[in-house]
């Protein structure tokens, strides 16, 4: 009996030692974690800059090198109906970080600020026990809203057109993380300036209805070839990030890849601008090689992160969690997603605002200052009306209303707005769009003739009566607008 009992301590010791060996071997590659981290996943969101959803192998373009994203799609879930509400950098990012659409969060012109009272991902996720990190391009402000636990700037690199993501800082952090974290890795690629590709070959590019008329345009072919090369360069960055993730983190890591908007539809509310790539990997949770066709939106990112961190839904966020989809339930998140277009910002500064509503099949756009209605938008003030007319003429080919059947016309080539067969469909979309706009506190409404001119408080760079890098104003009309002619956005 004594011999039988005496062997137990020995077995216990050997069991602990064996388990310890396994743990120690793994700890060489995986950062040590506390009890909370074992329960809560680490989150990494990789965001590319200015890349069309159609320019990925996993989204059907076999002529571009996106092997890292294609790998993620094979190992996780690819979304076919993911959207941002605005096809420019700062407004798009602000939605991810706040869970609110651009007009509501305040950042609805590029290079402008989020409203100062808004609670962003930094504070919301910190309350749930996460560190929140930004690695790369920021493009959001003010600092009081975005209080990152750690923030690393992009790193200059020779022989390439754009700065790199801070890979060394990312690696150091992943090695030593002691608590759950939410990290945004924000690349400057493939945003121009592009690589200079010598002797570009048009046969190496894929064309679509929105750009097939440029197959013989040498300047476009050269630029597009440089863009493809810049996509390839970003692919190398993603590969390095994934290698770090696979080396230092365990399988309870949610990894999302996206790009902030499409470059071919930048400053528009076309799908080529607003539809975004969205690929998610989460081993042992997401079934590999799956696809979701449900409508999701950038405003959904924050509430999804909050739910998986153990938080409860909050009322002041526009988005909804799509966590059930990641866990295998094919459930609807939204009936509609929405889009906004401002145009009055640093570069273009033309008066041509648009709004969009879209379900899975049909899409309605209203261009509030089209040539069809510009006369009704005039104010009787010659200096103001000059700019209203200028905006309408700048986009003279865009009608007041657009309606598309995206199932049969995914590239929005056939406008059905005046087709009587779709009268009831259009009416419903118009009603629902303006209901949403009112809830957002939009500066526009259904009244034709309401054409506000916006400007930030105290900044001359957004003034309509001054030159910008992309357009010139006649001397006779410069500095002709007064503060009473504008709606001043005070928090910008």
C-alpha positions as semicolon CSV with decimal commas, in nm:
position;residue;x (nm);y (nm);z (nm)
1;X;0,000;0,000;0,000
2;X;0,272;0,246;0,093
3;X;0,449;0,184;-0,238
4;X;0,128;0,248;-0,433
5;X;0,072;0,578;-0,255
6;X;0,433;0,688;-0,282
7;X;0,421;0,690;-0,660
8;X;0,151;0,960;-0,669
9;X;0,377;1,254;-0,580
10;X;0,615;1,135;-0,846
11;X;0,339;1,127;-1,108
12;X;0,219;1,470;-1,005
13;X;0,568;1,615;-1,032
14;X;0,623;1,456;-1,372
15;X;0,286;1,579;-1,495
16;X;0,362;1,936;-1,388
17;X;0,708;1,918;-1,539
18;X;0,574;1,785;-1,869
19;X;0,304;2,049;-1,883
20;X;0,560;2,311;-1,797
21;X;0,780;2,203;-2,086
22;X;0,491;2,244;-2,326
23;X;0,407;2,582;-2,180
24;X;0,765;2,702;-2,189
25;X;0,812;2,589;-2,548
26;X;0,503;2,783;-2,652
27;X;0,593;3,088;-2,445
28;X;0,900;3,138;-2,662
29;X;0,667;3,236;-2,942
30;X;0,354;3,357;-2,765
31;X;0,338;3,661;-2,540
32;X;0,246;3,587;-2,180
33;X;-0,113;3,672;-2,102
34;X;-0,315;3,717;-1,787
35;X;-0,648;3,549;-1,712
36;X;-0,851;3,822;-1,878
37;X;-0,663;3,791;-2,205
38;X;-0,738;3,420;-2,220
39;X;-1,106;3,509;-2,223
40;X;-1,099;3,826;-2,431
41;X;-0,949;3,814;-2,780
42;X;-0,680;4,047;-2,897
43;X;-0,800;4,260;-3,187
44;X;-0,598;4,380;-3,484
45;X;-0,756;4,594;-3,757
46;X;-0,534;4,649;-4,061
47;X;-0,652;4,942;-4,273
48;X;-0,515;5,013;-4,620
49;X;-0,553;5,353;-4,786
50;X;-0,739;5,425;-5,113
51;X;-0,783;5,079;-5,266
52;X;-1,079;4,967;-5,476
53;X;-1,268;4,663;-5,351
54;X;-1,237;4,517;-5,701
55;X;-0,856;4,513;-5,682
56;X;-0,798;4,196;-5,481
57;X;-0,757;3,839;-5,590
58;X;-1,022;3,728;-5,342
59;X;-1,264;3,984;-5,489
60;X;-1,204;3,873;-5,847
61;X;-0,898;4,057;-5,980
62;X;-0,645;3,796;-6,084
63;X;-0,398;4,055;-6,213
64;X;-0,305;4,217;-5,883
65;X;-0,089;4,069;-5,607
66;X;-0,289;4,057;-5,284
67;X;-0,175;3,715;-5,165
68;X;-0,179;3,815;-4,796
69;X;-0,541;3,930;-4,805
70;X;-0,633;3,630;-5,018
71;X;-0,479;3,409;-4,750
72;X;-0,692;3,577;-4,483
73;X;-1,002;3,513;-4,693
74;X;-0,913;3,143;-4,716
75;X;-0,854;3,124;-4,342
76;X;-1,153;3,334;-4,241
77;X;-1,460;3,518;-4,370
78;X;-1,495;3,753;-4,667
79;X;-1,774;4,013;-4,666
80;X;-1,922;4,111;-5,003
81;X;-2,141;4,397;-4,878
82;X;-1,925;4,605;-4,645
83;X;-1,944;4,985;-4,670
84;X;-1,812;5,315;-4,553
85;X;-2,041;5,618;-4,566
86;X;-1,789;5,856;-4,717
87;X;-1,519;5,795;-4,976
88;X;-1,249;6,012;-4,823
89;X;-0,989;5,935;-4,560
90;X;-1,072;6,120;-4,237
91;X;-1,452;6,080;-4,250
92;X;-1,415;5,710;-4,327
93;X;-1,179;5,647;-4,036
94;X;-1,390;5,850;-3,796
95;X;-1,678;5,606;-3,849
96;X;-1,464;5,307;-3,754
97;X;-1,341;5,482;-3,441
98;X;-1,672;5,632;-3,321
99;X;-1,946;5,401;-3,450
100;X;-2,125;5,706;-3,590
101;X;-2,191;5,831;-3,942
102;X;-1,990;6,136;-4,057
103;X;-2,254;6,409;-4,016
104;X;-2,333;6,290;-3,664
105;X;-1,972;6,249;-3,554
106;X;-1,883;6,583;-3,716
107;X;-1,608;6,472;-3,953
108;X;-1,785;6,501;-4,288
109;X;-1,526;6,705;-4,474
110;X;-1,172;6,577;-4,520
111;X;-0,906;6,695;-4,274
112;X;-1,173;6,807;-4,026
113;X;-1,227;6,706;-3,665
114;X;-1,467;6,480;-3,481
115;X;-1,700;6,662;-3,242
116;X;-1,514;6,714;-2,913
117;X;-1,776;6,554;-2,688
118;X;-1,786;6,218;-2,871
119;X;-1,666;5,901;-2,702
120;X;-1,442;5,703;-2,934
121;X;-1,293;5,355;-2,943
122;X;-1,009;5,463;-2,715
123;X;-1,228;5,539;-2,415
124;X;-1,493;5,276;-2,483
125;X;-1,248;4,987;-2,514
126;X;-1,032;5,105;-2,223
127;X;-1,339;5,077;-2,001
128;X;-1,365;4,712;-2,108
129;X;-1,008;4,633;-2,007
130;X;-0,828;4,685;-2,338
131;X;-0,527;4,884;-2,438
132;X;-0,598;5,075;-2,761
133;X;-0,309;5,129;-3,001
134;X;-0,262;5,316;-3,330
135;X;0,028;5,210;-3,549
136;X;0,064;5,420;-3,863
137;X;-0,142;5,691;-4,030
138;X;-0,379;5,880;-3,801
139;X;-0,576;6,142;-3,998
140;X;-0,823;6,188;-3,711
141;X;-0,854;6,458;-3,446
142;X;-0,890;6,605;-3,185
143;X;-0,648;6,434;-2,946
144;X;-0,902;6,472;-2,666
145;X;-1,133;6,229;-2,848
146;X;-0,861;5,989;-2,963
147;X;-0,647;5,916;-2,659
148;X;-0,442;5,617;-2,773
149;X;-0,257;5,419;-2,508
150;X;0,027;5,396;-2,757
151;X;0,071;5,563;-3,094
152;X;0,351;5,514;-3,344
153;X;0,396;5,725;-3,655
154;X;0,468;5,580;-4,001
155;X;0,837;5,519;-4,067
156;X;1,028;5,680;-4,358
157;X;1,178;5,427;-4,596
158;X;1,409;5,479;-4,893
159;X;1,327;5,382;-5,253
160;X;0,952;5,368;-5,195
161;X;0,693;5,645;-5,245
162;X;0,525;5,626;-4,903
163;X;0,624;5,574;-4,540
164;X;0,597;5,226;-4,390
165;X;0,399;5,103;-4,096
166;X;0,610;5,091;-3,774
167;X;0,688;4,719;-3,784
168;X;0,955;4,725;-3,512
169;X;0,723;4,896;-3,264
170;X;0,443;4,654;-3,351
171;X;0,670;4,353;-3,296
172;X;0,800;4,486;-2,966
173;X;0,446;4,541;-2,843
174;X;0,321;4,198;-2,950
175;X;0,614;4,035;-2,770
176;X;0,538;4,203;-2,439
177;X;0,159;4,253;-2,430
178;X;0,027;4,175;-2,083
179;X;-0,341;4,255;-2,130
180;X;-0,599;4,242;-2,411
181;X;-0,540;4,501;-2,680
182;X;-0,715;4,658;-2,976
183;X;-0,457;4,764;-3,235
184;X;-0,525;4,961;-3,552
185;X;-0,247;4,920;-3,807
186;X;-0,305;5,195;-4,060
187;X;-0,103;5,179;-4,378
188;X;-0,024;5,467;-4,614
189;X;-0,044;5,230;-4,911
190;X;-0,153;5,215;-5,185
191;X;-0,248;5,586;-5,165
192;X;-0,055;5,798;-5,417
193;X;0,217;5,897;-5,478
194;X;0,252;5,564;-5,661
195;X;0,557;5,375;-5,776
196;X;0,703;5,480;-6,110
197;X;0,656;5,172;-6,329
198;X;0,870;5,178;-6,642
199;X;0,709;5,069;-6,970
200;X;0,373;4,970;-6,818
201;X;0,175;4,704;-7,001
202;X;-0,201;4,756;-7,030
203;X;-0,244;4,377;-7,041
204;X;-0,133;4,358;-6,679
205;X;-0,433;4,562;-6,568
206;X;-0,796;4,463;-6,522
207;X;-1,067;4,699;-6,645
208;X;-1,427;4,746;-6,542
209;X;-1,720;4,946;-6,680
210;X;-1,612;5,251;-6,480
211;X;-1,264;5,267;-6,638
212;X;-1,265;5,061;-6,958
213;X;-1,277;5,383;-7,162
214;X;-0,920;5,451;-7,041
215;X;-0,754;5,146;-7,193
216;X;-0,576;5,366;-7,447
217;X;-0,495;5,648;-7,206
218;X;-0,119;5,627;-7,152
219;X;-0,118;5,850;-6,844
220;X;-0,393;5,643;-6,682
221;X;-0,218;5,315;-6,766
222;X;0,103;5,441;-6,610
223;X;-0,074;5,566;-6,298
224;X;-0,279;5,248;-6,264
225;X;0,033;5,034;-6,303
226;X;0,199;5,233;-6,025
227;X;-0,111;5,181;-5,814
228;X;-0,093;4,804;-5,867
229;X;0,273;4,813;-5,766
230;X;0,184;5,007;-5,452
231;X;-0,079;4,745;-5,369
232;X;0,194;4,482;-5,399
233;X;0,413;4,682;-5,163
234;X;0,137;4,693;-4,906
235;X;0,099;4,319;-4,949
236;X;0,457;4,276;-4,823
237;X;0,369;4,479;-4,514
238;X;0,062;4,267;-4,443
239;X;0,267;3,950;-4,481
240;X;0,514;4,077;-4,222
241;X;0,235;4,171;-3,982
242;X;0,073;3,828;-4,018
243;X;0,408;3,662;-3,950
244;X;0,436;3,862;-3,627
245;X;0,081;3,776;-3,528
246;X;0,134;3,406;-3,593
247;X;0,462;3,412;-3,400
248;X;0,368;3,605;-3,088
249;X;-0,008;3,569;-3,042
250;X;-0,235;3,276;-2,980
251;X;-0,538;3,176;-3,183
252;X;-0,770;3,395;-2,979
253;X;-0,680;3,689;-3,204
254;X;-0,937;3,861;-3,423
255;X;-0,770;4,002;-3,734
256;X;-0,958;4,230;-3,973
257;X;-0,834;4,364;-4,305
258;X;-1,003;4,652;-4,485
259;X;-0,929;4,961;-4,697
260;X;-1,081;5,295;-4,606
261;X;-1,252;5,355;-4,944
262;X;-1,211;5,304;-5,315
263;X;-0,978;5,536;-5,504
264;X;-1,176;5,515;-5,830
265;X;-1,487;5,649;-5,656
266;X;-1,320;5,892;-5,419
267;X;-1,538;6,192;-5,327
268;X;-1,848;6,015;-5,467
269;X;-2,131;5,801;-5,330
270;X;-2,089;5,535;-5,597
271;X;-2,023;5,179;-5,481
272;X;-1,674;5,199;-5,629
273;X;-1,603;5,457;-5,360
274;X;-1,816;5,334;-5,069
275;X;-1,796;4,954;-5,092
276;X;-1,490;4,832;-4,905
277;X;-1,298;4,505;-4,879
278;X;-1,359;4,342;-4,542
279;X;-1,194;4,015;-4,446
280;X;-1,192;3,867;-4,095
281;X;-0,987;3,584;-3,947
282;X;-1,051;3,442;-3,601
283;X;-0,926;3,085;-3,568
284;X;-1,159;2,835;-3,398
285;X;-1,445;3,086;-3,415
286;X;-1,481;3,178;-3,783
287;X;-1,509;2,886;-4,021
288;X;-1,234;2,906;-4,281
289;X;-1,323;2,999;-4,637
290;X;-1,666;3,141;-4,559
291;X;-1,846;3,436;-4,714
292;X;-2,112;3,674;-4,583
293;X;-2,341;3,874;-4,808
294;X;-2,503;4,065;-4,521
295;X;-2,488;4,444;-4,521
296;X;-2,233;4,569;-4,271
297;X;-2,087;4,914;-4,222
298;X;-1,782;5,084;-4,075
299;X;-2,003;5,216;-3,795
300;X;-2,053;4,850;-3,693
301;X;-1,687;4,792;-3,610
302;X;-1,686;4,959;-3,269
303;X;-2,007;4,797;-3,136
304;X;-1,875;4,460;-3,255
305;X;-1,550;4,512;-3,067
306;X;-1,741;4,622;-2,759
307;X;-1,960;4,313;-2,762
308;X;-1,675;4,068;-2,797
309;X;-1,498;4,254;-2,513
310;X;-1,799;4,190;-2,291
311;X;-1,964;4,530;-2,321
312;X;-2,332;4,601;-2,357
313;X;-2,496;4,786;-2,652
314;X;-2,513;5,163;-2,617
315;X;-2,784;5,385;-2,761
316;X;-2,568;5,666;-2,897
317;X;-2,392;5,459;-3,165
318;X;-2,528;5,426;-3,520
319;X;-2,371;5,088;-3,585
320;X;-2,470;4,741;-3,473
321;X;-2,259;4,443;-3,377
322;X;-2,202;4,180;-3,644
323;X;-2,044;3,940;-3,394
324;X;-2,320;3,679;-3,453
325;X;-2,212;3,659;-3,818
326;X;-1,853;3,593;-3,717
327;X;-1,980;3,313;-3,494
328;X;-2,161;3,147;-3,783
329;X;-2,513;3,292;-3,776
330;X;-2,629;3,432;-4,110
331;X;-2,840;3,712;-3,963
332;X;-2,921;4,054;-4,106
333;X;-2,749;4,352;-3,943
334;X;-2,904;4,636;-4,146
335;X;-3,184;4,691;-4,391
336;X;-3,000;4,994;-4,529
337;X;-2,659;5,155;-4,531
338;X;-2,613;5,523;-4,614
339;X;-2,360;5,749;-4,780
340;X;-2,271;6,119;-4,780
341;X;-2,075;6,341;-5,011
342;X;-1,959;6,688;-4,917
343;X;-1,714;6,820;-5,179
344;X;-1,660;7,142;-4,983
345;X;-1,321;7,067;-4,835
346;X;-0,954;7,148;-4,877
347;X;-0,891;7,022;-5,230
348;X;-1,206;7,047;-5,441
349;X;-1,426;7,298;-5,258
350;X;-1,720;7,288;-5,494
351;X;-2,084;7,300;-5,384
352;X;-2,223;6,962;-5,484
353;X;-2,349;6,762;-5,185
354;X;-2,505;6,418;-5,225
355;X;-2,672;6,159;-5,005
356;X;-2,725;5,788;-5,066
357;X;-2,940;5,505;-4,930
358;X;-2,886;5,141;-5,027
359;X;-3,020;4,800;-4,943
360;X;-2,882;4,474;-5,081
361;X;-3,031;4,534;-5,425
362;X;-3,146;4,893;-5,482
363;X;-2,967;5,221;-5,437
364;X;-3,094;5,578;-5,446
365;X;-2,877;5,891;-5,476
366;X;-2,981;6,253;-5,458
367;X;-2,742;6,518;-5,591
368;X;-2,878;6,829;-5,426
369;X;-2,712;7,086;-5,651
370;X;-2,742;6,925;-5,992
371;X;-2,798;7,141;-6,300
372;X;-3,161;7,025;-6,301
373;X;-3,233;7,219;-5,981
374;X;-2,956;7,477;-5,960
375;X;-3,181;7,768;-6,054
376;X;-3,404;7,687;-5,756
377;X;-3,098;7,681;-5,531
378;X;-2,991;8,036;-5,615
379;X;-3,011;8,295;-5,338
380;X;-3,021;8,624;-5,528
381;X;-2,675;8,714;-5,398
382;X;-2,445;8,728;-5,703
383;X;-2,130;8,632;-5,511
384;X;-2,298;8,331;-5,346
385;X;-2,479;8,224;-5,663
386;X;-2,151;8,224;-5,854
387;X;-2,029;7,937;-5,638
388;X;-2,359;7,750;-5,644
389;X;-2,359;7,759;-6,025
390;X;-1,992;7,669;-6,033
391;X;-2,057;7,355;-5,829
392;X;-2,346;7,245;-6,050
393;X;-2,144;7,294;-6,367
394;X;-1,844;7,111;-6,223
395;X;-2,061;6,796;-6,206
396;X;-2,289;6,873;-6,499
397;X;-2,329;6,508;-6,596
398;X;-2,469;6,401;-6,260
399;X;-2,850;6,411;-6,242
400;X;-3,068;6,521;-5,952
401;X;-3,179;6,163;-5,881
402;X;-3,018;5,826;-5,943
403;X;-3,164;5,481;-5,886
404;X;-2,985;5,154;-5,957
405;X;-3,071;4,786;-5,952
406;X;-2,738;4,663;-5,822
407;X;-2,822;4,298;-5,873
408;X;-2,838;4,352;-6,249
409;X;-2,623;4,666;-6,270
410;X;-2,345;4,646;-6,008
411;X;-2,141;4,926;-6,166
412;X;-2,432;5,172;-6,169
413;X;-2,447;5,231;-6,542
414;X;-2,827;5,235;-6,595
415;X;-3,012;5,506;-6,404
416;X;-3,372;5,396;-6,330
417;X;-3,480;5,710;-6,144
418;X;-3,728;5,812;-6,415
419;X;-3,850;5,461;-6,492
420;X;-4,219;5,439;-6,389
421;X;-4,179;5,071;-6,301
422;X;-3,960;5,174;-6,006
423;X;-4,170;5,468;-5,887
424;X;-4,283;5,304;-5,563
425;X;-3,936;5,168;-5,490
426;X;-3,786;5,513;-5,535
427;X;-4,052;5,676;-5,319
428;X;-3,983;5,437;-5,031
429;X;-3,607;5,489;-5,052
430;X;-3,648;5,868;-5,063
431;X;-3,874;5,863;-4,757
432;X;-3,640;5,642;-4,559
433;X;-3,332;5,840;-4,660
434;X;-3,473;6,170;-4,539
435;X;-3,590;6,009;-4,216
436;X;-3,231;5,899;-4,158
437;X;-3,091;6,239;-4,253
438;X;-3,317;6,413;-4,004
439;X;-3,206;6,174;-3,729
440;X;-2,845;6,250;-3,818
441;X;-2,896;6,626;-3,782
442;X;-2,807;6,678;-4,147
443;X;-2,757;7,030;-4,281
444;X;-2,960;6,925;-4,587
445;X;-3,330;6,840;-4,610
446;X;-3,591;6,760;-4,872
447;X;-3,647;7,127;-4,955
448;X;-3,509;7,224;-5,295
449;X;-3,344;7,561;-5,255
450;X;-3,167;7,479;-4,929
451;X;-2,806;7,486;-5,042
452;X;-2,584;7,564;-4,741
453;X;-2,224;7,674;-4,781
454;X;-2,007;7,529;-4,507
455;X;-1,677;7,640;-4,361
456;X;-1,480;7,563;-4,046
457;X;-1,442;7,832;-3,785
458;X;-1,131;8,043;-3,822
459;X;-0,964;7,855;-4,110
460;X;-0,911;8,020;-4,445
461;X;-0,820;7,702;-4,633
462;X;-1,182;7,593;-4,668
463;X;-1,316;7,923;-4,800
464;X;-1,495;7,890;-5,132
465;X;-1,371;8,227;-5,252
466;X;-1,004;8,133;-5,236
467;X;-0,778;7,914;-5,447
468;X;-0,708;7,551;-5,354
469;X;-0,442;7,319;-5,497
470;X;-0,700;7,190;-5,748
471;X;-0,892;7,495;-5,860
472;X;-0,853;7,866;-5,915
473;X;-1,100;8,144;-5,838
474;X;-1,117;8,456;-6,057
475;X;-0,967;8,761;-5,889
476;X;-1,295;8,949;-5,932
477;X;-1,477;8,705;-5,701
478;X;-1,203;8,630;-5,448
479;X;-1,273;8,725;-5,086
480;X;-1,631;8,820;-5,177
481;X;-1,807;8,595;-4,927
482;X;-1,883;8,709;-4,573
483;X;-1,938;8,504;-4,258
484;X;-2,313;8,552;-4,301
485;X;-2,296;8,359;-4,628
486;X;-2,172;8,043;-4,456
487;X;-2,286;7,786;-4,208
488;X;-1,988;7,782;-3,973
489;X;-1,897;7,440;-3,831
490;X;-1,762;7,558;-3,497
491;X;-1,588;7,240;-3,381
492;X;-1,368;7,207;-3,689
